[in-house]
Structure formats: structure tokens, C-alpha cells
Amino acid sequence: MKAIVYVDLKNGVLDPQGKAVSETLTRLGFNEVTGARIGKRIELELEDGLEPTAAEARVKEMCETLLANTVIERYDIELIQG
């Protein structure tokens, strides 16, 4: 089983990296870009035979402990069988 974790900043939290990307794209002529937010994608390989409910609970624990700063970031978990 694989877990994919998407982490991004919560609404209202300033994103200086996203702002820099947005401004640079505009300077390069991509005027249709009005904003950008930067996040991260984390792929985790999980041991076979783990029940989806247990897997999601463990990955949530990983996010709360290490993978996301829950004060300023939110995360979504996607589980892929196989």
C-alpha cells in the first residue's frame, strides 16, 4: 500500500515562496497567473496487509508528529492499494 500526503499552507497564512513564483511568472510574460501557493507531496510505502483504516490512522499520526506543521499547514491523505 502507498500513502500520498499533500501538505499546503492553511488559508490566510502568507506564502512568500508562492508570491515569488507568481511574481516571477508574471515578469516572464505569464500574465494570466494571479497567484501561486507552494506545497509538498510526500509518498510513503507502507507494509503489505495493513488495513486501510489502520494505515490512515498511522499516516495521520505521522503527519501530526513530523510531516506537517499543523499550526500553519493542512494535509490530505490518499491511500493507494496495490
mmCIF file of the N, C-alpha and C atoms, coordinates in Angstrom:
data_MODEL
# 
_entry.id   MODEL 
# 
loop_
_atom_site.group_PDB 
_atom_site.id 
_atom_site.type_symbol 
_atom_site.label_atom_id 
_atom_site.label_alt_id 
_atom_site.label_comp_id 
_atom_site.label_asym_id 
_atom_site.label_entity_id 
_atom_site.label_seq_id 
_atom_site.pdbx_PDB_ins_code 
_atom_site.Cartn_x 
_atom_site.Cartn_y 
_atom_site.Cartn_z 
_atom_site.occupancy 
_atom_site.B_iso_or_equiv 
_atom_site.pdbx_formal_charge 
_atom_site.auth_seq_id 
_atom_site.auth_comp_id 
_atom_site.auth_asym_id 
_atom_site.auth_atom_id 
_atom_site.pdbx_PDB_model_num 
ATOM 1   N N  . MET A 1 1  ? 0.846  -1.170 0.000   1.00 0.00 ? 1  MET A N  1 
ATOM 2   C CA . MET A 1 1  ? 0.000  0.000  0.000   1.00 0.00 ? 1  MET A CA 1 
ATOM 3   C C  . MET A 1 1  ? 0.890  1.230  0.000   1.00 0.00 ? 1  MET A C  1 
ATOM 4   N N  . LYS A 1 2  ? 0.394  2.259  -0.645  1.00 0.00 ? 2  LYS A N  1 
ATOM 5   C CA . LYS A 1 2  ? 1.121  3.524  -0.698  1.00 0.00 ? 2  LYS A CA 1 
ATOM 6   C C  . LYS A 1 2  ? 0.213  4.606  -0.132  1.00 0.00 ? 2  LYS A C  1 
ATOM 7   N N  . ALA A 1 3  ? 0.800  5.519  0.612   1.00 0.00 ? 3  ALA A N  1 
ATOM 8   C CA . ALA A 1 3  ? 0.089  6.702  1.091   1.00 0.00 ? 3  ALA A CA 1 
ATOM 9   C C  . ALA A 1 3  ? 0.741  7.922  0.466   1.00 0.00 ? 3  ALA A C  1 
ATOM 10  N N  . ILE A 1 4  ? -0.082 8.782  -0.067  1.00 0.00 ? 4  ILE A N  1 
ATOM 11  C CA . ILE A 1 4  ? 0.409  10.054 -0.585  1.00 0.00 ? 4  ILE A CA 1 
ATOM 12  C C  . ILE A 1 4  ? -0.165 11.142 0.311   1.00 0.00 ? 4  ILE A C  1 
ATOM 13  N N  . VAL A 1 5  ? 0.720  11.980 0.834   1.00 0.00 ? 5  VAL A N  1 
ATOM 14  C CA . VAL A 1 5  ? 0.323  13.066 1.722   1.00 0.00 ? 5  VAL A CA 1 
ATOM 15  C C  . VAL A 1 5  ? 0.583  14.380 0.999   1.00 0.00 ? 5  VAL A C  1 
ATOM 16  N N  . TYR A 1 6  ? -0.462 15.190 0.915   1.00 0.00 ? 6  TYR A N  1 
ATOM 17  C CA . TYR A 1 6  ? -0.350 16.521 0.322   1.00 0.00 ? 6  TYR A CA 1 
ATOM 18  C C  . TYR A 1 6  ? -0.408 17.535 1.461   1.00 0.00 ? 6  TYR A C  1 
ATOM 19  N N  . VAL A 1 7  ? 0.630  18.361 1.555   1.00 0.00 ? 7  VAL A N  1 
ATOM 20  C CA . VAL A 1 7  ? 0.711  19.359 2.622   1.00 0.00 ? 7  VAL A CA 1 
ATOM 21  C C  . VAL A 1 7  ? 0.756  20.731 1.977   1.00 0.00 ? 7  VAL A C  1 
ATOM 22  N N  . ASP A 1 8  ? -0.107 21.630 2.454   1.00 0.00 ? 8  ASP A N  1 
ATOM 23  C CA . ASP A 1 8  ? -0.048 23.008 1.976   1.00 0.00 ? 8  ASP A CA 1 
ATOM 24  C C  . ASP A 1 8  ? -0.403 23.953 3.116   1.00 0.00 ? 8  ASP A C  1 
ATOM 25  N N  . LEU A 1 9  ? -0.128 25.223 2.894   1.00 0.00 ? 9  LEU A N  1 
ATOM 26  C CA . LEU A 1 9  ? -0.387 26.224 3.923   1.00 0.00 ? 9  LEU A CA 1 
ATOM 27  C C  . LEU A 1 9  ? -1.885 26.437 4.097   1.00 0.00 ? 9  LEU A C  1 
ATOM 28  N N  . LYS A 1 10 ? -2.296 26.679 5.319   1.00 0.00 ? 10 LYS A N  1 
ATOM 29  C CA . LYS A 1 10 ? -3.692 26.998 5.586   1.00 0.00 ? 10 LYS A CA 1 
ATOM 30  C C  . LYS A 1 10 ? -4.033 28.344 4.947   1.00 0.00 ? 10 LYS A C  1 
ATOM 31  N N  . ASN A 1 11 ? -5.318 28.532 4.639   1.00 0.00 ? 11 ASN A N  1 
ATOM 32  C CA . ASN A 1 11 ? -5.761 29.820 4.109   1.00 0.00 ? 11 ASN A CA 1 
ATOM 33  C C  . ASN A 1 11 ? -5.427 30.912 5.109   1.00 0.00 ? 11 ASN A C  1 
ATOM 34  N N  . GLY A 1 12 ? -4.988 32.038 4.605   1.00 0.00 ? 12 GLY A N  1 
ATOM 35  C CA . GLY A 1 12 ? -4.648 33.159 5.461   1.00 0.00 ? 12 GLY A CA 1 
ATOM 36  C C  . GLY A 1 12 ? -3.198 33.206 5.886   1.00 0.00 ? 12 GLY A C  1 
ATOM 37  N N  . VAL A 1 13 ? -2.455 32.125 5.682   1.00 0.00 ? 13 VAL A N  1 
ATOM 38  C CA . VAL A 1 13 ? -1.033 32.101 6.025   1.00 0.00 ? 13 VAL A CA 1 
ATOM 39  C C  . VAL A 1 13 ? -0.247 32.606 4.821   1.00 0.00 ? 13 VAL A C  1 
ATOM 40  N N  . LEU A 1 14 ? 0.619  33.562 5.049   1.00 0.00 ? 14 LEU A N  1 
ATOM 41  C CA . LEU A 1 14 ? 1.416  34.125 3.958   1.00 0.00 ? 14 LEU A CA 1 
ATOM 42  C C  . LEU A 1 14 ? 2.328  33.053 3.362   1.00 0.00 ? 14 LEU A C  1 
ATOM 43  N N  . ASP A 1 15 ? 2.484  33.106 2.040   1.00 0.00 ? 15 ASP A N  1 
ATOM 44  C CA . ASP A 1 15 ? 3.304  32.139 1.314   1.00 0.00 ? 15 ASP A CA 1 
ATOM 45  C C  . ASP A 1 15 ? 4.345  32.897 0.490   1.00 0.00 ? 15 ASP A C  1 
ATOM 46  N N  . PRO A 1 16 ? 5.478  33.275 1.112   1.00 0.00 ? 16 PRO A N  1 
ATOM 47  C CA . PRO A 1 16 ? 6.477  34.058 0.383   1.00 0.00 ? 16 PRO A CA 1 
ATOM 48  C C  . PRO A 1 16 ? 7.035  33.331 -0.837  1.00 0.00 ? 16 PRO A C  1 
ATOM 49  N N  . GLN A 1 17 ? 7.172  32.012 -0.762  1.00 0.00 ? 17 GLN A N  1 
ATOM 50  C CA . GLN A 1 17 ? 7.669  31.257 -1.916  1.00 0.00 ? 17 GLN A CA 1 
ATOM 51  C C  . GLN A 1 17 ? 6.648  31.300 -3.053  1.00 0.00 ? 17 GLN A C  1 
ATOM 52  N N  . GLY A 1 18 ? 5.385  31.146 -2.739  1.00 0.00 ? 18 GLY A N  1 
ATOM 53  C CA . GLY A 1 18 ? 4.335  31.242 -3.752  1.00 0.00 ? 18 GLY A CA 1 
ATOM 54  C C  . GLY A 1 18 ? 4.283  32.624 -4.366  1.00 0.00 ? 18 GLY A C  1 
ATOM 55  N N  . LYS A 1 19 ? 4.439  33.647 -3.541  1.00 0.00 ? 19 LYS A N  1 
ATOM 56  C CA . LYS A 1 19 ? 4.429  35.024 -4.046  1.00 0.00 ? 19 LYS A CA 1 
ATOM 57  C C  . LYS A 1 19 ? 5.596  35.240 -5.007  1.00 0.00 ? 19 LYS A C  1 
ATOM 58  N N  . ALA A 1 20 ? 6.774  34.746 -4.667  1.00 0.00 ? 20 ALA A N  1 
ATOM 59  C CA . ALA A 1 20 ? 7.945  34.894 -5.538  1.00 0.00 ? 20 ALA A CA 1 
ATOM 60  C C  . ALA A 1 20 ? 7.718  34.189 -6.873  1.00 0.00 ? 20 ALA A C  1 
ATOM 61  N N  . VAL A 1 21 ? 7.133  32.994 -6.836  1.00 0.00 ? 21 VAL A N  1 
ATOM 62  C CA . VAL A 1 21 ? 6.860  32.258 -8.069  1.00 0.00 ? 21 VAL A CA 1 
ATOM 63  C C  . VAL A 1 21 ? 5.855  33.026 -8.923  1.00 0.00 ? 21 VAL A C  1 
ATOM 64  N N  . SER A 1 22 ? 4.794  33.509 -8.307  1.00 0.00 ? 22 SER A N  1 
ATOM 65  C CA . SER A 1 22 ? 3.764  34.249 -9.025  1.00 0.00 ? 22 SER A CA 1 
ATOM 66  C C  . SER A 1 22 ? 4.343  35.501 -9.689  1.00 0.00 ? 22 SER A C  1 
ATOM 67  N N  . GLU A 1 23 ? 5.110  36.268 -8.935  1.00 0.00 ? 23 GLU A N  1 
ATOM 68  C CA . GLU A 1 23 ? 5.699  37.494 -9.479  1.00 0.00 ? 23 GLU A CA 1 
ATOM 69  C C  . GLU A 1 23 ? 6.682  37.198 -10.599 1.00 0.00 ? 23 GLU A C  1 
ATOM 70  N N  . THR A 1 24 ? 7.479  36.156 -10.449 1.00 0.00 ? 24 THR A N  1 
ATOM 71  C CA . THR A 1 24 ? 8.447  35.799 -11.487 1.00 0.00 ? 24 THR A CA 1 
ATOM 72  C C  . THR A 1 24 ? 7.742  35.341 -12.760 1.00 0.00 ? 24 THR A C  1 
ATOM 73  N N  . LEU A 1 25 ? 6.703  34.535 -12.622 1.00 0.00 ? 25 LEU A N  1 
ATOM 74  C CA . LEU A 1 25 ? 5.952  34.102 -13.808 1.00 0.00 ? 25 LEU A CA 1 
ATOM 75  C C  . LEU A 1 25 ? 5.358  35.299 -14.539 1.00 0.00 ? 25 LEU A C  1 
ATOM 76  N N  . THR A 1 26 ? 4.841  36.269 -13.800 1.00 0.00 ? 26 THR A N  1 
ATOM 77  C CA . THR A 1 26 ? 4.297  37.473 -14.424 1.00 0.00 ? 26 THR A CA 1 
ATOM 78  C C  . THR A 1 26 ? 5.391  38.228 -15.175 1.00 0.00 ? 26 THR A C  1 
ATOM 79  N N  . ARG A 1 27 ? 6.559  38.353 -14.548 1.00 0.00 ? 27 ARG A N  1 
ATOM 80  C CA . ARG A 1 27 ? 7.682  39.045 -15.210 1.00 0.00 ? 27 ARG A CA 1 
ATOM 81  C C  . ARG A 1 27 ? 8.134  38.305 -16.463 1.00 0.00 ? 27 ARG A C  1 
ATOM 82  N N  . LEU A 1 28 ? 7.958  36.992 -16.486 1.00 0.00 ? 28 LEU A N  1 
ATOM 83  C CA . LEU A 1 28 ? 8.340  36.199 -17.656 1.00 0.00 ? 28 LEU A CA 1 
ATOM 84  C C  . LEU A 1 28 ? 7.262  36.197 -18.745 1.00 0.00 ? 28 LEU A C  1 
ATOM 85  N N  . GLY A 1 29 ? 6.202  36.937 -18.513 1.00 0.00 ? 29 GLY A N  1 
ATOM 86  C CA . GLY A 1 29 ? 5.172  37.070 -19.530 1.00 0.00 ? 29 GLY A CA 1 
ATOM 87  C C  . GLY A 1 29 ? 3.950  36.196 -19.332 1.00 0.00 ? 29 GLY A C  1 
ATOM 88  N N  . PHE A 1 30 ? 3.879  35.472 -18.242 1.00 0.00 ? 30 PHE A N  1 
ATOM 89  C CA . PHE A 1 30 ? 2.717  34.637 -17.960 1.00 0.00 ? 30 PHE A CA 1 
ATOM 90  C C  . PHE A 1 30 ? 1.715  35.458 -17.144 1.00 0.00 ? 30 PHE A C  1 
ATOM 91  N N  . ASN A 1 31 ? 1.106  36.433 -17.815 1.00 0.00 ? 31 ASN A N  1 
ATOM 92  C CA . ASN A 1 31 ? 0.265  37.422 -17.141 1.00 0.00 ? 31 ASN A CA 1 
ATOM 93  C C  . ASN A 1 31 ? -1.047 36.850 -16.619 1.00 0.00 ? 31 ASN A C  1 
ATOM 94  N N  . GLU A 1 32 ? -1.405 35.666 -17.075 1.00 0.00 ? 32 GLU A N  1 
ATOM 95  C CA . GLU A 1 32 ? -2.650 35.061 -16.587 1.00 0.00 ? 32 GLU A CA 1 
ATOM 96  C C  . GLU A 1 32 ? -2.533 34.539 -15.153 1.00 0.00 ? 32 GLU A C  1 
ATOM 97  N N  . VAL A 1 33 ? -1.316 34.447 -14.642 1.00 0.00 ? 33 VAL A N  1 
ATOM 98  C CA . VAL A 1 33 ? -1.104 33.968 -13.272 1.00 0.00 ? 33 VAL A CA 1 
ATOM 99  C C  . VAL A 1 33 ? -1.388 35.123 -12.311 1.00 0.00 ? 33 VAL A C  1 
ATOM 100 N N  . THR A 1 34 ? -2.343 34.904 -11.417 1.00 0.00 ? 34 THR A N  1 
ATOM 101 C CA . THR A 1 34 ? -2.696 35.939 -10.443 1.00 0.00 ? 34 THR A CA 1 
ATOM 102 C C  . THR A 1 34 ? -2.275 35.569 -9.021  1.00 0.00 ? 34 THR A C  1 
ATOM 103 N N  . GLY A 1 35 ? -1.751 34.374 -8.845  1.00 0.00 ? 35 GLY A N  1 
ATOM 104 C CA . GLY A 1 35 ? -1.282 33.949 -7.528  1.00 0.00 ? 35 GLY A CA 1 
ATOM 105 C C  . GLY A 1 35 ? -0.769 32.523 -7.595  1.00 0.00 ? 35 GLY A C  1 
ATOM 106 N N  . ALA A 1 36 ? 0.003  32.149 -6.602  1.00 0.00 ? 36 ALA A N  1 
ATOM 107 C CA . ALA A 1 36 ? 0.534  30.786 -6.521  1.00 0.00 ? 36 ALA A CA 1 
ATOM 108 C C  . ALA A 1 36 ? 0.697  30.415 -5.054  1.00 0.00 ? 36 ALA A C  1 
ATOM 109 N N  . ARG A 1 37 ? 0.479  29.156 -4.758  1.00 0.00 ? 37 ARG A N  1 
ATOM 110 C CA . ARG A 1 37 ? 0.717  28.614 -3.427  1.00 0.00 ? 37 ARG A CA 1 
ATOM 111 C C  . ARG A 1 37 ? 1.624  27.401 -3.611  1.00 0.00 ? 37 ARG A C  1 
ATOM 112 N N  . ILE A 1 38 ? 2.596  27.266 -2.757  1.00 0.00 ? 38 ILE A N  1 
ATOM 113 C CA . ILE A 1 38 ? 3.552  26.171 -2.849  1.00 0.00 ? 38 ILE A CA 1 
ATOM 114 C C  . ILE A 1 38 ? 3.273  25.185 -1.707  1.00 0.00 ? 38 ILE A C  1 
ATOM 115 N N  . GLY A 1 39 ? 3.240  23.905 -2.056  1.00 0.00 ? 39 GLY A N  1 
ATOM 116 C CA . GLY A 1 39 ? 3.032  22.858 -1.058  1.00 0.00 ? 39 GLY A CA 1 
ATOM 117 C C  . GLY A 1 39 ? 4.050  21.752 -1.264  1.00 0.00 ? 39 GLY A C  1 
ATOM 118 N N  . LYS A 1 40 ? 3.775  20.612 -0.647  1.00 0.00 ? 40 LYS A N  1 
ATOM 119 C CA . LYS A 1 40 ? 4.669  19.475 -0.838  1.00 0.00 ? 40 LYS A CA 1 
ATOM 120 C C  . LYS A 1 40 ? 3.843  18.198 -0.937  1.00 0.00 ? 40 LYS A C  1 
ATOM 121 N N  . ARG A 1 41 ? 4.408  17.224 -1.602  1.00 0.00 ? 41 ARG A N  1 
ATOM 122 C CA . ARG A 1 41 ? 3.792  15.913 -1.801  1.00 0.00 ? 41 ARG A CA 1 
ATOM 123 C C  . ARG A 1 41 ? 4.765  14.885 -1.259  1.00 0.00 ? 41 ARG A C  1 
ATOM 124 N N  . ILE A 1 42 ? 4.277  14.020 -0.386  1.00 0.00 ? 42 ILE A N  1 
ATOM 125 C CA . ILE A 1 42 ? 5.126  13.016 0.256   1.00 0.00 ? 42 ILE A CA 1 
ATOM 126 C C  . ILE A 1 42 ? 4.535  11.643 -0.042  1.00 0.00 ? 42 ILE A C  1 
ATOM 127 N N  . GLU A 1 43 ? 5.336  10.740 -0.598  1.00 0.00 ? 43 GLU A N  1 
ATOM 128 C CA . GLU A 1 43 ? 4.905  9.367  -0.856  1.00 0.00 ? 43 GLU A CA 1 
ATOM 129 C C  . GLU A 1 43 ? 5.504  8.450  0.194   1.00 0.00 ? 43 GLU A C  1 
ATOM 130 N N  . LEU A 1 44 ? 4.648  7.641  0.797   1.00 0.00 ? 44 LEU A N  1 
ATOM 131 C CA . LEU A 1 44 ? 5.083  6.690  1.811   1.00 0.00 ? 44 LEU A CA 1 
ATOM 132 C C  . LEU A 1 44 ? 4.714  5.285  1.362   1.00 0.00 ? 44 LEU A C  1 
ATOM 133 N N  . GLU A 1 45 ? 5.672  4.392  1.347   1.00 0.00 ? 45 GLU A N  1 
ATOM 134 C CA . GLU A 1 45 ? 5.408  2.982  1.078   1.00 0.00 ? 45 GLU A CA 1 
ATOM 135 C C  . GLU A 1 45 ? 5.091  2.327  2.416   1.00 0.00 ? 45 GLU A C  1 
ATOM 136 N N  . LEU A 1 46 ? 3.936  1.684  2.499   1.00 0.00 ? 46 LEU A N  1 
ATOM 137 C CA . LEU A 1 46 ? 3.514  1.040  3.739   1.00 0.00 ? 46 LEU A CA 1 
ATOM 138 C C  . LEU A 1 46 ? 3.556  -0.474 3.573   1.00 0.00 ? 46 LEU A C  1 
ATOM 139 N N  . GLU A 1 47 ? 3.737  -1.177 4.666   1.00 0.00 ? 47 GLU A N  1 
ATOM 140 C CA . GLU A 1 47 ? 3.837  -2.632 4.606   1.00 0.00 ? 47 GLU A CA 1 
ATOM 141 C C  . GLU A 1 47 ? 2.540  -3.244 4.094   1.00 0.00 ? 47 GLU A C  1 
ATOM 142 N N  . ASP A 1 48 ? 2.684  -4.354 3.385   1.00 0.00 ? 48 ASP A N  1 
ATOM 143 C CA . ASP A 1 48 ? 1.532  -5.068 2.850   1.00 0.00 ? 48 ASP A CA 1 
ATOM 144 C C  . ASP A 1 48 ? 0.683  -5.627 3.989   1.00 0.00 ? 48 ASP A C  1 
ATOM 145 N N  . GLY A 1 49 ? -0.612 -5.745 3.744   1.00 0.00 ? 49 GLY A N  1 
ATOM 146 C CA . GLY A 1 49 ? -1.503 -6.352 4.709   1.00 0.00 ? 49 GLY A CA 1 
ATOM 147 C C  . GLY A 1 49 ? -2.070 -5.395 5.741   1.00 0.00 ? 49 GLY A C  1 
ATOM 148 N N  . LEU A 1 50 ? -1.641 -4.151 5.708   1.00 0.00 ? 50 LEU A N  1 
ATOM 149 C CA . LEU A 1 50 ? -2.148 -3.159 6.648   1.00 0.00 ? 50 LEU A CA 1 
ATOM 150 C C  . LEU A 1 50 ? -3.569 -2.773 6.242   1.00 0.00 ? 50 LEU A C  1 
ATOM 151 N N  . GLU A 1 51 ? -4.497 -2.804 7.171   1.00 0.00 ? 51 GLU A N  1 
ATOM 152 C CA . GLU A 1 51 ? -5.878 -2.418 6.897   1.00 0.00 ? 51 GLU A CA 1 
ATOM 153 C C  . GLU A 1 51 ? -5.937 -0.925 6.574   1.00 0.00 ? 51 GLU A C  1 
ATOM 154 N N  . PRO A 1 52 ? -6.763 -0.525 5.600   1.00 0.00 ? 52 PRO A N  1 
ATOM 155 C CA . PRO A 1 52 ? -6.838 0.892  5.222   1.00 0.00 ? 52 PRO A CA 1 
ATOM 156 C C  . PRO A 1 52 ? -7.140 1.835  6.390   1.00 0.00 ? 52 PRO A C  1 
ATOM 157 N N  . THR A 1 53 ? -8.027 1.433  7.268   1.00 0.00 ? 53 THR A N  1 
ATOM 158 C CA . THR A 1 53 ? -8.358 2.292  8.411   1.00 0.00 ? 53 THR A CA 1 
ATOM 159 C C  . THR A 1 53 ? -7.147 2.475  9.321   1.00 0.00 ? 53 THR A C  1 
ATOM 160 N N  . ALA A 1 54 ? -6.438 1.399  9.568   1.00 0.00 ? 54 ALA A N  1 
ATOM 161 C CA . ALA A 1 54 ? -5.233 1.462  10.404  1.00 0.00 ? 54 ALA A CA 1 
ATOM 162 C C  . ALA A 1 54 ? -4.140 2.262  9.701   1.00 0.00 ? 54 ALA A C  1 
ATOM 163 N N  . ALA A 1 55 ? -4.009 2.057  8.400   1.00 0.00 ? 55 ALA A N  1 
ATOM 164 C CA . ALA A 1 55 ? -2.993 2.784  7.636   1.00 0.00 ? 55 ALA A CA 1 
ATOM 165 C C  . ALA A 1 55 ? -3.258 4.284  7.691   1.00 0.00 ? 55 ALA A C  1 
ATOM 166 N N  . GLU A 1 56 ? -4.503 4.671  7.478   1.00 0.00 ? 56 GLU A N  1 
ATOM 167 C CA . GLU A 1 56 ? -4.829 6.098  7.512   1.00 0.00 ? 56 GLU A CA 1 
ATOM 168 C C  . GLU A 1 56 ? -4.572 6.692  8.896   1.00 0.00 ? 56 GLU A C  1 
ATOM 169 N N  . ALA A 1 57 ? -4.910 5.946  9.929   1.00 0.00 ? 57 ALA A N  1 
ATOM 170 C CA . ALA A 1 57 ? -4.659 6.430  11.295  1.00 0.00 ? 57 ALA A CA 1 
ATOM 171 C C  . ALA A 1 57 ? -3.170 6.612  11.556  1.00 0.00 ? 57 ALA A C  1 
ATOM 172 N N  . ARG A 1 58 ? -2.362 5.668  11.105  1.00 0.00 ? 58 ARG A N  1 
ATOM 173 C CA . ARG A 1 58 ? -0.911 5.767  11.313  1.00 0.00 ? 58 ARG A CA 1 
ATOM 174 C C  . ARG A 1 58 ? -0.318 6.933  10.527  1.00 0.00 ? 58 ARG A C  1 
ATOM 175 N N  . VAL A 1 59 ? -0.771 7.101  9.283   1.00 0.00 ? 59 VAL A N  1 
ATOM 176 C CA . VAL A 1 59 ? -0.251 8.207  8.464   1.00 0.00 ? 59 VAL A CA 1 
ATOM 177 C C  . VAL A 1 59 ? -0.681 9.540  9.064   1.00 0.00 ? 59 VAL A C  1 
ATOM 178 N N  . LYS A 1 60 ? -1.901 9.613  9.574   1.00 0.00 ? 60 LYS A N  1 
ATOM 179 C CA . LYS A 1 60 ? -2.345 10.839 10.248  1.00 0.00 ? 60 LYS A CA 1 
ATOM 180 C C  . LYS A 1 60 ? -1.436 11.138 11.438  1.00 0.00 ? 60 LYS A C  1 
ATOM 181 N N  . GLU A 1 61 ? -1.082 10.105 12.189  1.00 0.00 ? 61 GLU A N  1 
ATOM 182 C CA . GLU A 1 61 ? -0.172 10.280 13.324  1.00 0.00 ? 61 GLU A CA 1 
ATOM 183 C C  . GLU A 1 61 ? 1.193  10.791 12.853  1.00 0.00 ? 61 GLU A C  1 
ATOM 184 N N  . MET A 1 62 ? 1.663  10.264 11.721  1.00 0.00 ? 62 MET A N  1 
ATOM 185 C CA . MET A 1 62 ? 2.938  10.725 11.146  1.00 0.00 ? 62 MET A CA 1 
ATOM 186 C C  . MET A 1 62 ? 2.856  12.199 10.767  1.00 0.00 ? 62 MET A C  1 
ATOM 187 N N  . CYS A 1 63 ? 1.737  12.589 10.171  1.00 0.00 ? 63 CYS A N  1 
ATOM 188 C CA . CYS A 1 63 ? 1.550  13.989 9.770   1.00 0.00 ? 63 CYS A CA 1 
ATOM 189 C C  . CYS A 1 63 ? 1.543  14.902 10.989  1.00 0.00 ? 63 CYS A C  1 
ATOM 190 N N  . GLU A 1 64 ? 0.809  14.510 12.010  1.00 0.00 ? 64 GLU A N  1 
ATOM 191 C CA . GLU A 1 64 ? 0.699  15.323 13.219  1.00 0.00 ? 64 GLU A CA 1 
ATOM 192 C C  . GLU A 1 64 ? 2.030  15.408 13.973  1.00 0.00 ? 64 GLU A C  1 
ATOM 193 N N  . THR A 1 65 ? 2.855  14.367 13.841  1.00 0.00 ? 65 THR A N  1 
ATOM 194 C CA . THR A 1 65 ? 4.124  14.302 14.569  1.00 0.00 ? 65 THR A CA 1 
ATOM 195 C C  . THR A 1 65 ? 5.272  14.962 13.818  1.00 0.00 ? 65 THR A C  1 
ATOM 196 N N  . LEU A 1 66 ? 5.342  14.753 12.495  1.00 0.00 ? 66 LEU A N  1 
ATOM 197 C CA . LEU A 1 66 ? 6.525  15.175 11.746  1.00 0.00 ? 66 LEU A CA 1 
ATOM 198 C C  . LEU A 1 66 ? 6.249  15.835 10.402  1.00 0.00 ? 66 LEU A C  1 
ATOM 199 N N  . LEU A 1 67 ? 5.351  15.307 9.625   1.00 0.00 ? 67 LEU A N  1 
ATOM 200 C CA . LEU A 1 67 ? 5.249  15.686 8.211   1.00 0.00 ? 67 LEU A CA 1 
ATOM 201 C C  . LEU A 1 67 ? 4.618  17.053 7.963   1.00 0.00 ? 67 LEU A C  1 
ATOM 202 N N  . ALA A 1 68 ? 3.780  17.515 8.874   1.00 0.00 ? 68 ALA A N  1 
ATOM 203 C CA . ALA A 1 68 ? 3.120  18.812 8.686   1.00 0.00 ? 68 ALA A CA 1 
ATOM 204 C C  . ALA A 1 68 ? 3.216  19.631 9.971   1.00 0.00 ? 68 ALA A C  1 
ATOM 205 N N  . ASN A 1 69 ? 3.395  20.915 9.803   1.00 0.00 ? 69 ASN A N  1 
ATOM 206 C CA . ASN A 1 69 ? 3.321  21.842 10.927  1.00 0.00 ? 69 ASN A CA 1 
ATOM 207 C C  . ASN A 1 69 ? 1.860  22.269 11.024  1.00 0.00 ? 69 ASN A C  1 
ATOM 208 N N  . THR A 1 70 ? 1.097  21.593 11.865  1.00 0.00 ? 70 THR A N  1 
ATOM 209 C CA . THR A 1 70 ? -0.351 21.778 11.871  1.00 0.00 ? 70 THR A CA 1 
ATOM 210 C C  . THR A 1 70 ? -0.808 23.151 12.368  1.00 0.00 ? 70 THR A C  1 
ATOM 211 N N  . VAL A 1 71 ? 0.107  23.958 12.865  1.00 0.00 ? 71 VAL A N  1 
ATOM 212 C CA . VAL A 1 71 ? -0.244 25.321 13.237  1.00 0.00 ? 71 VAL A CA 1 
ATOM 213 C C  . VAL A 1 71 ? -0.516 26.142 11.985  1.00 0.00 ? 71 VAL A C  1 
ATOM 214 N N  . ILE A 1 72 ? 0.298  25.934 10.933  1.00 0.00 ? 72 ILE A N  1 
ATOM 215 C CA . ILE A 1 72 ? 0.162  26.746 9.720   1.00 0.00 ? 72 ILE A CA 1 
ATOM 216 C C  . ILE A 1 72 ? -0.139 25.927 8.462   1.00 0.00 ? 72 ILE A C  1 
ATOM 217 N N  . GLU A 1 73 ? -0.089 24.596 8.569   1.00 0.00 ? 73 GLU A N  1 
ATOM 218 C CA . GLU A 1 73 ? -0.292 23.754 7.396   1.00 0.00 ? 73 GLU A CA 1 
ATOM 219 C C  . GLU A 1 73 ? -1.471 22.808 7.595   1.00 0.00 ? 73 GLU A C  1 
ATOM 220 N N  . ARG A 1 74 ? -2.059 22.415 6.474   1.00 0.00 ? 74 ARG A N  1 
ATOM 221 C CA . ARG A 1 74 ? -3.096 21.390 6.464   1.00 0.00 ? 74 ARG A CA 1 
ATOM 222 C C  . ARG A 1 74 ? -2.576 20.245 5.601   1.00 0.00 ? 74 ARG A C  1 
ATOM 223 N N  . TYR A 1 75 ? -3.174 19.084 5.740   1.00 0.00 ? 75 TYR A N  1 
ATOM 224 C CA . TYR A 1 75 ? -2.728 17.948 4.941   1.00 0.00 ? 75 TYR A CA 1 
ATOM 225 C C  . TYR A 1 75 ? -3.921 17.097 4.521   1.00 0.00 ? 75 TYR A C  1 
ATOM 226 N N  . ASP A 1 76 ? -3.746 16.407 3.413   1.00 0.00 ? 76 ASP A N  1 
ATOM 227 C CA . ASP A 1 76 ? -4.707 15.426 2.919   1.00 0.00 ? 76 ASP A CA 1 
ATOM 228 C C  . ASP A 1 76 ? -3.956 14.122 2.682   1.00 0.00 ? 76 ASP A C  1 
ATOM 229 N N  . ILE A 1 77 ? -4.615 13.016 2.965   1.00 0.00 ? 77 ILE A N  1 
ATOM 230 C CA . ILE A 1 77 ? -4.020 11.692 2.814   1.00 0.00 ? 77 ILE A CA 1 
ATOM 231 C C  . ILE A 1 77 ? -4.775 10.931 1.737   1.00 0.00 ? 77 ILE A C  1 
ATOM 232 N N  . GLU A 1 78 ? -4.038 10.328 0.813   1.00 0.00 ? 78 GLU A N  1 
ATOM 233 C CA . GLU A 1 78 ? -4.615 9.469  -0.214  1.00 0.00 ? 78 GLU A CA 1 
ATOM 234 C C  . GLU A 1 78 ? -3.959 8.103  -0.086  1.00 0.00 ? 78 GLU A C  1 
ATOM 235 N N  . LEU A 1 79 ? -4.766 7.064  0.071   1.00 0.00 ? 79 LEU A N  1 
ATOM 236 C CA . LEU A 1 79 ? -4.246 5.713  0.150   1.00 0.00 ? 79 LEU A CA 1 
ATOM 237 C C  . LEU A 1 79 ? -4.458 5.017  -1.182  1.00 0.00 ? 79 LEU A C  1 
ATOM 238 N N  . ILE A 1 80 ? -3.421 4.310  -1.653  1.00 0.00 ? 80 ILE A N  1 
ATOM 239 C CA . ILE A 1 80 ? -3.474 3.581  -2.921  1.00 0.00 ? 80 ILE A CA 1 
ATOM 240 C C  . ILE A 1 80 ? -3.161 2.127  -2.644  1.00 0.00 ? 80 ILE A C  1 
ATOM 241 N N  . GLN A 1 81 ? -4.092 1.260  -2.958  1.00 0.00 ? 81 GLN A N  1 
ATOM 242 C CA . GLN A 1 81 ? -3.901 -0.185 -2.777  1.00 0.00 ? 81 GLN A CA 1 
ATOM 243 C C  . GLN A 1 81 ? -3.034 -0.731 -3.910  1.00 0.00 ? 81 GLN A C  1 
ATOM 244 N N  . GLY A 1 82 ? -2.286 -1.759 -3.613  1.00 0.00 ? 82 GLY A N  1 
ATOM 245 C CA . GLY A 1 82 ? -1.540 -2.416 -4.674  1.00 0.00 ? 82 GLY A CA 1 
ATOM 246 C C  . GLY A 1 82 ? -0.133 -2.192 -4.563  1.00 0.00 ? 82 GLY A C  1 
# 
